[in-house]
């Protein structure tokens, strides 16, 4: 009887059924992979009831800060379905972690496929090799390396997946991706937070029409996201307090996709991190002020900050909601185009289109 035995099999089946009921797992091939690969092989020192919860499990800390984890199975399932690995595919994973996701990938690409995985921490790479061997996946190539350079030894790849948060793309990833290949990663298109984006390599760049929420620890090494700078003007407005505008937004619409749509498409979107006693808020800034939608029980009133421009921002926020409500675009079908910064054509200004220039790539976000 393998470690964990029938109890692990039973708990794993319950986890898979939960993922299916929740809507995180639809693809029969991905479901079969989750049923075949037991998570406790990759978390051998954890209790089974913890291992088979649909939750991320932190596995490594540095100076009290978490630096590696076994990702939440629901997010893993969503990303694998976005990636669409097929039998025979060559796959590169950046961020090996425990090796669990690499094993799922190996099951999906089969004997004729190949999975290479890189992790910046040699200790994690060594442990992942042991976990994969214990689970019977000795064919996965695990290397200790900085994933910002991809892994040229195995290129080109049909599929590439990054399991840590980034705010830009590495040119090496794109260069090592086959034409028509898919790249899935958690990308910080709107701060704070990340969106899982599924890019397809096309002539001249990358295009994605599938976007969903996710959350991962940041990449380290050459593609480590830039630390957010301080915004003294915004801090001064917050310190001065907000004033009621008499405007509010429906809570149901925020949950139905308006918040994500606004964050991805609106220029001068703001989402200040709340202090201990502050309410979470998001909104728009406009010249010398800003407007924030704040949480207040079942209501979402709009408060104005700064000078009279805060009221202008509040009006712009309401107009943005009216635009969204008139069309109710499917946020998961937002279009994200990426081209190397400096090589992109001049942007054509248009409502609902946001241009995000990062050091390596420029992203154009719009309704699909």
C-alpha positions as CSV (number, residue, x, y, z in Angstrom):
1,X,0.0,0.0,0.0
2,X,1.5,3.4,-1.0
3,X,2.0,6.1,1.6
4,X,-1.3,7.6,2.5
5,X,-3.1,4.5,1.1
6,X,-6.9,4.5,0.6
7,X,-7.4,7.5,2.9
8,X,-5.4,9.7,0.6
9,X,-7.2,8.3,-2.4
10,X,-10.5,9.1,-0.8
11,X,-9.5,12.6,0.3
12,X,-8.1,13.3,-3.2
13,X,-11.4,12.2,-4.8
14,X,-13.3,14.5,-2.5
15,X,-11.0,17.4,-3.5
16,X,-11.5,16.8,-7.2
17,X,-15.3,16.6,-6.8
18,X,-15.2,19.9,-4.9
19,X,-13.2,21.5,-7.7
20,X,-15.8,20.3,-10.2
21,X,-18.7,21.5,-8.1
22,X,-17.1,24.9,-7.6
23,X,-16.6,25.4,-11.4
24,X,-12.8,25.6,-11.2
25,X,-12.5,22.3,-13.0
26,X,-14.2,21.4,-16.3
27,X,-11.8,19.7,-18.6
28,X,-12.0,15.9,-18.3
29,X,-8.3,15.5,-19.1
30,X,-7.3,17.9,-16.3
31,X,-9.7,16.2,-13.9
32,X,-8.1,12.8,-14.8
33,X,-4.7,14.3,-14.0
34,X,-5.8,15.5,-10.6
35,X,-7.2,12.1,-9.8
36,X,-4.0,10.4,-10.9
37,X,-1.5,12.6,-9.1
38,X,-1.8,12.6,-5.3
39,X,-0.8,15.8,-3.7
40,X,0.6,14.3,-0.5
41,X,3.6,12.9,-2.4
42,X,4.7,16.6,-2.7
43,X,3.9,17.6,0.8
44,X,5.2,14.5,2.7
45,X,5.5,16.3,6.1
46,X,1.9,17.6,6.2
47,X,-1.3,16.0,7.5
48,X,-3.6,14.5,4.9
49,X,-6.5,16.7,6.0
50,X,-4.4,19.8,5.3
51,X,-2.9,18.5,2.1
52,X,-6.3,17.8,0.5
53,X,-7.9,21.1,1.4
54,X,-8.5,23.5,-1.5
55,X,-5.9,25.9,-0.2
56,X,-2.4,27.1,-0.8
57,X,0.2,25.7,1.6
58,X,3.3,27.8,2.3
59,X,6.4,25.6,2.2
60,X,9.3,28.0,2.6
61,X,10.0,31.3,4.5
62,X,12.9,33.7,4.4
63,X,13.2,36.1,7.3
64,X,9.6,35.4,8.1
65,X,8.4,36.2,4.6
66,X,6.8,33.3,2.6
67,X,8.8,32.6,-0.6
68,X,7.4,29.3,-1.9
69,X,4.2,27.4,-1.6
70,X,2.0,24.6,-3.0
71,X,-0.5,26.6,-4.9
72,X,-4.3,26.4,-4.3
73,X,-5.6,23.4,-6.4
74,X,-8.5,25.5,-7.7
75,X,-6.1,28.1,-9.2
76,X,-3.9,25.3,-10.5
77,X,-6.9,23.7,-12.3
78,X,-7.9,27.1,-13.8
79,X,-4.3,27.7,-15.1
80,X,-4.0,24.2,-16.5
81,X,-7.3,24.6,-18.4
82,X,-6.1,28.0,-19.8
83,X,-2.7,26.3,-20.8
84,X,-4.4,23.4,-22.6
85,X,-1.4,21.0,-22.7
86,X,-1.9,18.1,-25.0
87,X,-0.3,14.7,-25.4
88,X,3.1,15.0,-27.0
89,X,3.6,18.7,-26.1
90,X,6.9,20.2,-24.8
91,X,6.2,22.3,-21.7
92,X,8.3,24.6,-19.7
93,X,7.3,25.4,-16.1
94,X,8.9,28.4,-14.4
95,X,8.7,27.9,-10.6
96,X,8.9,24.2,-9.7
97,X,7.9,24.6,-6.0
98,X,7.0,21.2,-4.6
99,X,6.8,19.5,-8.1
100,X,3.1,18.9,-7.9
101,X,2.1,21.0,-10.9
102,X,5.0,19.5,-12.9
103,X,3.6,16.1,-12.2
104,X,0.1,17.2,-13.4
105,X,1.7,18.5,-16.5
106,X,3.6,15.3,-17.1
107,X,0.4,13.3,-16.8
108,X,-1.3,15.6,-19.3
109,X,1.5,15.5,-22.0
110,X,2.0,11.7,-21.6
111,X,4.9,9.6,-22.6
112,X,5.4,11.3,-25.9
113,X,5.6,14.8,-24.2
114,X,8.3,16.4,-22.2
115,X,8.2,18.7,-19.1
116,X,11.1,20.9,-18.1
117,X,10.8,22.9,-14.8
118,X,13.1,25.5,-13.4
119,X,13.3,26.9,-9.9
120,X,15.6,29.7,-8.6
121,X,16.2,27.8,-5.3
122,X,18.5,24.7,-5.6
123,X,17.1,23.3,-2.4
124,X,13.6,23.4,-3.8
125,X,14.6,21.9,-7.1
126,X,16.3,19.0,-5.2
127,X,13.3,18.4,-3.1
128,X,11.0,18.5,-6.1
129,X,13.1,15.9,-7.9
130,X,12.6,13.6,-4.8
131,X,8.9,14.3,-4.7
132,X,8.5,13.5,-8.4
133,X,10.4,10.3,-8.1
134,X,8.3,9.2,-5.1
135,X,5.2,9.9,-7.2
136,X,6.6,7.9,-10.2
137,X,7.3,10.9,-12.4
138,X,11.1,10.5,-13.0
139,X,10.9,11.9,-16.6
140,X,10.4,15.5,-15.5
141,X,13.6,17.6,-16.0
142,X,14.0,19.8,-12.9
143,X,16.8,22.4,-13.0
144,X,17.9,25.1,-10.5
145,X,18.0,28.3,-12.6
146,X,16.7,31.8,-12.8
147,X,13.5,31.4,-14.7
148,X,13.8,34.9,-16.2
149,X,16.0,33.3,-18.9
150,X,13.5,30.5,-19.5
151,X,15.3,27.2,-20.3
152,X,16.9,27.4,-23.8
153,X,18.2,23.8,-23.7
154,X,14.7,22.4,-24.2
155,X,13.3,25.1,-26.5
156,X,11.1,25.6,-28.4
157,X,8.1,24.9,-26.2
158,X,4.5,24.3,-27.2
159,X,3.3,25.5,-23.7
160,X,4.9,27.6,-21.0
161,X,3.5,28.3,-17.5
162,X,4.8,30.7,-14.9
163,X,3.7,29.9,-11.3
164,X,4.8,33.1,-9.7
165,X,3.5,36.7,-10.1
166,X,5.1,39.0,-12.7
167,X,4.5,42.6,-13.9
168,X,6.2,42.1,-17.2
169,X,7.2,39.4,-19.7
170,X,10.7,38.1,-20.3
171,X,11.8,38.3,-24.0
172,X,13.4,34.8,-23.4
173,X,10.0,33.4,-22.7
174,X,8.6,34.7,-26.0
175,X,11.6,33.6,-27.9
176,X,11.4,30.1,-26.6
177,X,7.7,29.7,-27.3
178,X,6.7,28.1,-30.6
179,X,4.4,30.0,-33.0
180,X,0.9,29.4,-31.9
181,X,2.2,28.3,-28.5
182,X,0.5,29.3,-25.2
183,X,2.0,31.2,-22.3
184,X,0.0,31.3,-19.0
185,X,1.1,33.4,-16.1
186,X,-0.2,35.6,-13.2
187,X,0.4,39.1,-14.5
188,X,-0.1,42.3,-12.5
189,X,-2.0,44.4,-15.1
190,X,-3.8,46.3,-12.4
191,X,-2.5,47.0,-8.9
192,X,-3.0,45.5,-6.4
193,X,-3.7,42.0,-7.5
194,X,-2.9,39.7,-10.5
195,X,-4.8,38.3,-13.4
196,X,-4.1,34.9,-14.9
197,X,-3.6,35.7,-18.6
198,X,-3.4,33.1,-21.4
199,X,-1.3,34.5,-24.2
200,X,-1.0,32.9,-27.7
201,X,2.1,33.7,-29.7
202,X,1.2,35.3,-33.0
203,X,3.1,37.2,-35.7
204,X,4.5,40.3,-34.1
205,X,3.7,39.5,-30.5
206,X,1.3,37.9,-28.0
207,X,-2.5,38.1,-27.8
208,X,-4.7,36.9,-25.0
209,X,-8.5,36.7,-24.8
210,X,-8.8,34.8,-21.6
211,X,-8.3,36.5,-18.3
212,X,-9.2,35.6,-14.7
213,X,-8.3,36.5,-11.1
214,X,-5.5,34.8,-9.3
215,X,-2.9,35.4,-6.7
216,X,0.7,34.1,-6.5
217,X,3.9,35.0,-4.7
218,X,6.1,37.2,-6.8
219,X,8.9,36.0,-9.1
220,X,12.4,36.4,-7.8
221,X,15.6,36.9,-9.9
222,X,15.8,38.8,-13.1
223,X,12.0,39.1,-13.5
224,X,11.2,40.1,-9.9
225,X,8.3,42.7,-10.0
226,X,9.2,46.3,-9.2
227,X,8.4,47.4,-5.7
228,X,5.5,49.9,-5.8
229,X,6.7,53.5,-5.2
230,X,5.1,55.8,-2.7
231,X,2.5,58.2,-3.9
232,X,2.7,61.3,-1.6
233,X,-0.2,63.1,-3.3
234,X,-2.5,60.2,-2.9
235,X,-1.4,59.8,0.8
236,X,-2.2,63.5,1.4
237,X,-5.7,63.2,-0.1
238,X,-6.4,60.2,2.1
239,X,-5.1,62.0,5.2
240,X,-7.4,64.9,4.5
241,X,-10.4,62.5,4.5
242,X,-13.2,62.0,2.0
243,X,-16.4,63.8,1.6
244,X,-19.8,62.3,0.6
245,X,-20.9,62.8,-3.0
246,X,-24.3,61.3,-2.7
247,X,-23.3,58.8,-5.3
248,X,-22.9,55.0,-4.9
249,X,-22.5,51.8,-6.9
250,X,-24.5,48.6,-6.7
251,X,-22.7,45.9,-4.8
252,X,-23.9,43.2,-7.1
253,X,-22.3,44.9,-10.1
254,X,-18.9,45.0,-8.4
255,X,-19.1,41.3,-8.0
256,X,-20.4,40.8,-11.5
257,X,-17.2,42.2,-13.1
258,X,-17.2,46.0,-13.0
259,X,-14.3,46.2,-10.6
260,X,-12.0,44.0,-12.7
261,X,-13.1,45.7,-15.9
262,X,-12.5,49.2,-14.5
263,X,-9.0,48.2,-13.1
264,X,-8.0,46.8,-16.5
265,X,-9.4,49.5,-18.8
266,X,-9.5,52.9,-16.9
267,X,-6.7,55.3,-17.0
268,X,-5.7,56.6,-13.6
269,X,-7.3,53.7,-11.7
270,X,-6.3,53.7,-8.0
271,X,-6.6,51.1,-5.3
272,X,-4.8,52.3,-2.2
273,X,-3.8,49.7,0.3
274,X,-5.9,50.2,3.5
275,X,-4.3,50.9,6.8
276,X,-5.3,48.8,9.8
277,X,-8.5,50.7,10.5
278,X,-9.4,51.8,7.0
279,X,-12.0,50.3,4.7
280,X,-10.8,48.8,1.4
281,X,-11.5,51.1,-1.6
282,X,-10.9,51.6,-5.3
283,X,-11.6,54.4,-7.8
284,X,-10.2,57.0,-10.1
285,X,-7.9,60.0,-9.8
286,X,-8.4,63.1,-11.8
287,X,-6.1,66.1,-11.7
288,X,-6.0,67.4,-8.1
289,X,-8.3,64.8,-6.6
290,X,-9.7,61.4,-6.6
291,X,-12.9,59.4,-6.0
292,X,-13.1,56.2,-4.1
293,X,-15.8,53.5,-3.8
294,X,-15.6,52.4,-0.1
295,X,-17.1,49.4,1.7
296,X,-19.8,50.4,4.1
297,X,-22.0,47.5,5.0
298,X,-24.2,46.6,2.1
299,X,-23.6,50.0,0.4
300,X,-20.7,51.2,-1.8
301,X,-20.8,55.0,-1.5
302,X,-18.4,57.1,-3.5
303,X,-16.3,59.6,-1.6
304,X,-14.4,62.5,-3.1
305,X,-10.8,63.4,-2.0
306,X,-8.6,66.4,-2.7
307,X,-10.0,69.6,-4.3
308,X,-12.9,69.9,-6.8
309,X,-11.3,67.4,-9.1
310,X,-12.4,64.7,-6.7
311,X,-16.0,65.4,-7.7
312,X,-14.9,65.3,-11.3
313,X,-13.4,61.9,-10.7
314,X,-16.6,60.8,-9.0
315,X,-18.6,61.8,-12.0
316,X,-16.2,59.9,-14.3
317,X,-16.5,56.9,-12.1
318,X,-20.3,56.9,-12.4
319,X,-20.0,57.3,-16.2
320,X,-17.6,54.4,-16.4
321,X,-20.1,52.2,-14.5
322,X,-22.9,53.3,-16.9
323,X,-20.7,52.3,-19.8
324,X,-20.0,48.9,-18.3
325,X,-23.7,48.4,-17.3
326,X,-24.9,49.2,-20.8
327,X,-22.7,46.4,-22.3
328,X,-21.8,44.2,-19.4
329,X,-18.7,42.9,-21.2
330,X,-17.5,39.4,-20.2
331,X,-14.4,40.2,-18.2
332,X,-12.9,36.8,-18.8
333,X,-12.8,37.6,-22.5
334,X,-10.9,40.8,-22.2
335,X,-8.3,41.2,-24.9
336,X,-4.6,41.8,-23.9
337,X,-2.1,42.3,-26.7
338,X,1.6,42.4,-25.8
339,X,4.5,43.6,-27.9
340,X,8.1,44.5,-27.0
341,X,8.3,48.0,-25.7
342,X,9.6,50.3,-28.4
343,X,8.4,48.0,-31.2
344,X,4.7,48.5,-30.8
345,X,2.7,50.6,-33.3
346,X,1.5,54.1,-32.1
347,X,-1.6,53.5,-30.0
348,X,-5.0,54.7,-31.3
349,X,-6.9,56.4,-28.4
350,X,-10.3,54.7,-27.8
351,X,-12.8,54.5,-24.9
352,X,-12.2,51.4,-22.8
353,X,-8.7,50.8,-24.0
354,X,-5.8,51.0,-21.6
355,X,-2.1,51.0,-22.5
356,X,0.4,49.8,-19.9
357,X,4.1,50.3,-20.8
358,X,6.5,48.2,-18.8
359,X,10.3,48.0,-19.3
360,X,10.2,45.0,-21.6
361,X,6.7,44.8,-23.0
362,X,3.8,47.1,-23.6
363,X,0.3,45.8,-23.0
364,X,-2.9,47.0,-24.6
365,X,-6.0,46.0,-22.7
366,X,-9.5,46.2,-24.3
367,X,-12.8,44.5,-24.5
368,X,-12.6,41.4,-26.7
